[in-house]
Amino acid sequence: MKNLNVKLIINCSMKKILYAVMLLLGLSIPAISCYGQSQLPSWVIGKWEYDKNEVIELTPTGFIFTVNGKVVDEGSIDVSNSFIYPEGKNGVFQDGLVMMQEKLYIEGGDNGPLKKLSGKSNNNAIGLKKEYEWILGEWKGVEWKGDLAIISRDGIIFNNAVQSALLDEMEPDRSELTKQTYEIKTTKYDFDNKNYVSIVVNGNAEYYLDLKAKVIFYFYDFDQKIILKKVSK
């Protein structure tokens, strides 16, 4: 029997009964909402890594779903006990979410809890200072095709042409790159012993910021600056 992709609004006391019946019939209901909306616990509010390059942000009143840093769906949420049901305007995000022991799961999923991205602060991506917002967008290499950086508020996808040995041969396969969280902080470059505002990933300064020219770059062969050009916001 085929699964039914439907959305029902029911009395909360009947929810478990309906689930049991549907399971016995071999049906799957991705979203069953109850009347009313309860307040989200504070630990849920924030950005969660839903899948590779996909992030869902939960707020007290709604959600935003992004893919590769671009908003593809957003809307309100309906909360019932431990269940969260996003109700997107575009219908792209259709999964229900389950809150359990301060962890967030996809309803009916078996891949473990979602990973919560960095909380708000002045130094990480989610709380990016306005003076650094110009770094957001897609950057490509000026000298080598293998250089790529896609920077969003919730993470960075990047490839260093020198380290990957792509150089002028080809552009990197984006499907093989993983989004990672980052920080904007001042670091010292050992070769010239100078401080630079940097994009730091896993403790390493992957890119430096030229605040006047508003470009990002890294060093090659000690002092050669490899500059990336912004191609889209």
Summary of the structure (lengths in Angstrom):
residues: 233
radius of gyration: 21.7
end to end distance: 45.6
largest distance: 69.5
contacts: 644
relative contact order: 0.11
helix: 12%
strand: 45%
